[in-house]
Amino acid sequence: MAGSLFKQPSIWFALIGLALFVIDGQFTVNRNEVFVSSALRDRLGTLWLTQTGQAASATELDALVENWIQDEVLYQEALRLGLDQDDSIVRRRLVQKLGFIAESEESPAPEYEDLLAYYQANLQDYTLPVRYSFQQLFFSQAIQAEQALTALANGANPRDLGESSMLNPGYAYRSALDLNATFGAGFADQLTELETGLWQGPVQSGFGLHLVLLNAVYAEQISPFDTLQRQVTEDYHRYQQLNARNAYIDNLLQEYTITVETR
């Protein structure tokens, strides 16, 4: 009779379900345990000292531990409920942390030759762009700008002309990128058409119209390696970190089967 009972599929399902329930109960007990080690207490005390400049008293340390326990219980319960799933913020934070780990591997100090080779391969990053130095007078209307241009040609003092604005009367060593950010897109392009040493215009900006006295135009200039060695070293270190991260990702990708569903 007993043997025939164990031949019934429903009996096996019931026994397996009971076994899973018992196993889950055992793991649940372990999962719900919170262990506060002495190392953790020391770490909380160190954080308190760093933030306040004073060592935590026994009462303060107990409060820090109690707060940590509450946070840990909430954290574990959130994991149990699956609140970390399909959460873009949690996902991004975890990706960042793993990325930091991938980049944190210590690399040997670069040799001078390595830095020089990196510098030469990336000269565009160490080249100063074309820069402009000029004075400007602001006008809201074209007719006023034209009248002022005539007055300047006849020897008028520039300080007596122009309207007040939030702009500076002069700018020095400014790149096209800087000027377009200040005056609006396309402003720097108009400067390429001007001669130096003459009041010219009006030149259009996002604010209005300008008469411009172009003082000088400075050509692109490569900064010497010896003056940038510290910057090149920092850039090379970042380059190594990115390479380590990319290599880590490439190795991980070899362990996954990637399937992209098409429409």
GIFEN-V640967 format. One record per residue. RES is the residue in one letter. SS is DSSP state (h for helix, s for strand, l for the rest). PHI is phi in radians with two decimals (NA if undefined). OMEGA is omega in radians with two decimals (none if undefined). Layout:
RES:SS:PHI:OMEGA, RES:SS:PHI:OMEGA
This chain:
M:l:NA:-3.14, A:h:-1.11:-3.13, G:h:-1.12:-3.14, S:h:-1.19:3.12, L:h:-1.11:-3.09, F:l:-1.29:3.05, K:l:-1.52:-3.14, Q:l:-1.43:3.13, P:h:-0.99:-3.10, S:h:-1.11:3.12, I:h:-1.16:3.13, W:h:-1.12:3.10, F:h:-1.05:-3.13, A:h:-1.16:-3.14, L:h:-1.15:3.13, I:h:-1.11:3.11, G:h:-1.07:3.13, L:h:-1.14:3.14, A:h:-1.11:3.11, L:h:-1.11:3.12, F:h:-1.10:-3.14, V:h:-1.14:-3.14, I:h:-1.11:3.13, D:h:-1.09:3.12, G:h:-1.11:3.12, Q:h:-1.15:3.12, F:h:-1.20:3.12, T:h:-1.11:3.11, V:h:-1.08:3.14, N:h:-1.12:-3.10, R:h:-1.16:-3.08, N:l:-1.51:3.10, E:l:-1.44:3.07, V:l:-2.11:-3.09, F:l:-1.92:3.11, V:l:-1.81:-3.11, S:l:-1.47:3.08, S:h:-1.14:3.11, A:h:-1.13:3.10, L:h:-1.15:3.11, R:h:-1.05:3.12, D:h:-1.11:-3.13, R:h:-1.15:3.09, L:h:-1.12:3.10, G:h:-1.15:3.12, T:h:-1.16:3.10, L:h:-1.09:3.11, W:h:-1.10:3.14, L:h:-1.11:-3.14, T:h:-1.14:-3.05, Q:h:-1.42:-3.04, T:h:-1.88:-3.09, G:l:1.45:-3.14, Q:l:-2.29:3.11, A:l:-1.22:3.14, A:l:-1.27:3.04, S:l:-1.29:3.14, A:h:-1.05:3.14, T:h:-1.14:-3.14, E:h:-1.15:3.13, L:h:-1.16:3.08, D:h:-1.07:3.13, A:h:-1.17:3.10, L:h:-1.09:3.12, V:h:-1.13:-3.14, E:h:-1.08:3.11, N:h:-1.12:3.12, W:h:-1.11:3.13, I:h:-1.06:3.13, Q:h:-1.07:3.11, D:h:-1.09:-3.12, E:h:-1.13:3.12, V:h:-1.11:3.11, L:h:-1.11:3.14, Y:h:-1.11:-3.13, Q:h:-1.13:3.13, E:h:-1.18:3.09, A:h:-1.09:3.08, L:h:-1.14:-3.13, R:h:-1.08:-3.13, L:l:-1.44:3.12, G:l:1.30:-3.11, L:l:-1.23:3.10, D:l:-1.43:-3.11, Q:l:-1.40:3.08, D:l:0.96:3.09, D:l:-1.94:-3.04, S:h:-1.12:-3.12, I:h:-1.21:3.10, V:h:-1.09:-3.13, R:h:-1.06:-3.12, R:h:-1.11:-3.14, R:h:-1.15:3.13, L:h:-1.15:3.10, V:h:-1.09:3.12, Q:h:-1.09:-3.10, K:h:-1.12:3.13, L:h:-1.18:3.08, G:h:-1.10:3.09, F:h:-1.08:3.12, I:h:-1.11:-3.13, A:h:-1.11:-3.10, E:h:-1.55:-2.96, S:l:-1.48:-3.12, E:l:-1.10:-3.11, E:l:-1.17:3.09, S:l:-2.06:-3.12, P:l:-1.11:3.11, A:l:-1.06:-3.09, P:l:-1.20:3.05, E:l:-1.35:3.13, Y:h:-0.98:-3.12, E:h:-1.11:3.12, D:h:-1.15:3.14, L:h:-1.14:-3.13, L:h:-1.11:3.12, A:h:-1.13:3.11, Y:h:-1.13:3.12, Y:h:-1.03:-3.10, Q:h:-1.18:3.13, A:h:-1.35:-3.09, N:l:-2.25:-3.08, L:h:-1.02:-3.12, Q:h:-1.09:3.13, D:h:-1.38:-3.10, Y:h:-2.08:3.13, T:s:-1.96:3.08, L:s:-1.26:-3.12, P:l:-1.31:3.01, V:l:-1.03:-3.10, R:s:-2.23:-3.07, Y:s:-2.19:2.95, S:s:-2.16:-3.07, F:s:-2.79:2.98, Q:s:-1.96:-3.11, Q:s:-2.53:3.02, L:s:-2.13:-3.04, F:s:-1.75:3.09, F:s:-2.49:3.12, S:l:-1.62:-3.11, Q:l:-2.26:-3.06, A:h:-1.15:-3.08, I:h:-1.12:3.10, Q:h:-1.18:3.11, A:h:-1.14:3.14, E:h:-1.13:3.12, Q:h:-1.10:3.13, A:h:-1.17:3.13, L:h:-1.12:3.08, T:h:-1.14:3.13, A:h:-1.10:3.12, L:h:-1.13:3.12, A:h:-1.15:3.14, N:l:-1.64:3.03, G:l:1.71:3.14, A:l:-1.16:3.12, N:l:-1.39:-3.12, P:h:-1.01:-3.12, R:h:-1.15:-3.13, D:h:-1.57:-3.04, L:l:-2.11:3.09, G:l:1.57:3.12, E:l:-1.77:3.11, S:l:-1.25:3.11, S:l:-2.74:3.11, M:l:-1.42:-3.11, L:l:-1.42:3.07, N:l:-1.36:3.09, P:l:-1.22:3.14, G:s:-2.54:3.12, Y:s:-2.38:-3.08, A:s:-2.26:3.06, Y:s:0.93:-3.13, R:s:-1.78:3.11, S:s:-1.39:3.09, A:h:-1.05:3.13, L:h:-1.09:3.12, D:h:-1.11:-3.07, L:h:-1.18:3.11, N:h:-1.17:3.08, A:h:-1.21:-3.11, T:h:-1.49:-3.01, F:h:-1.74:-3.09, G:l:1.99:-3.08, A:l:-1.01:3.07, G:l:1.59:-3.10, F:h:-1.12:-3.08, A:h:-1.11:3.14, D:h:-1.06:-3.12, Q:h:-1.24:3.14, L:h:-1.20:-3.13, T:l:-1.15:-3.11, E:l:-1.62:-3.07, L:l:-1.67:3.02, E:l:-1.60:3.10, T:l:-1.49:3.03, G:l:1.49:-3.12, L:l:-2.26:2.98, W:s:-1.29:-3.10, Q:s:-2.44:3.12, G:s:2.41:0.04, P:s:-1.33:3.09, V:s:-1.88:-3.09, Q:s:-1.43:3.03, S:l:-2.39:3.09, G:l:-1.25:-3.14, F:l:-1.67:-3.07, G:l:2.85:-3.08, L:s:-2.09:-3.07, H:s:-2.43:2.84, L:s:-1.65:-3.00, V:s:-2.20:2.97, L:s:-1.90:-3.10, L:s:-1.41:-3.10, N:s:-1.40:-3.09, A:s:-2.82:3.02, V:s:-2.14:-3.08, Y:s:-1.84:-3.11, A:l:-1.22:3.06, E:l:-0.96:-3.10, Q:s:-2.49:3.11, I:s:-1.42:3.11, S:l:-1.32:-3.11, P:l:-1.06:-3.10, F:h:-1.04:-3.06, D:h:-1.08:3.12, T:h:-1.47:-3.07, L:l:-2.10:-3.00, Q:h:-1.03:3.12, R:h:-1.12:3.12, Q:h:-1.12:3.12, V:h:-1.10:3.11, T:h:-1.09:3.11, E:h:-1.12:3.13, D:h:-1.13:-3.14, Y:h:-1.16:3.10, H:h:-1.10:3.10, R:h:-1.13:3.08, Y:h:-1.03:3.10, Q:h:-1.13:3.12, Q:h:-1.08:-3.14, L:h:-1.14:3.09, N:h:-1.11:3.11, A:h:-1.11:3.12, R:h:-1.10:-3.12, N:h:-1.12:3.12, A:h:-1.13:3.12, Y:h:-1.10:3.13, I:h:-1.14:3.14, D:h:-1.05:3.11, N:h:-1.15:3.11, L:h:-1.12:-3.11, L:h:-1.07:3.12, Q:l:-1.17:-3.08, E:l:-1.64:-3.09, Y:l:-2.05:2.98, T:l:-1.73:-3.07, I:l:-1.72:3.10, T:l:-2.18:3.13, V:l:-1.92:-3.12, E:l:-1.29:3.10, T:l:-1.81:-3.13, R:l:-1.30:none
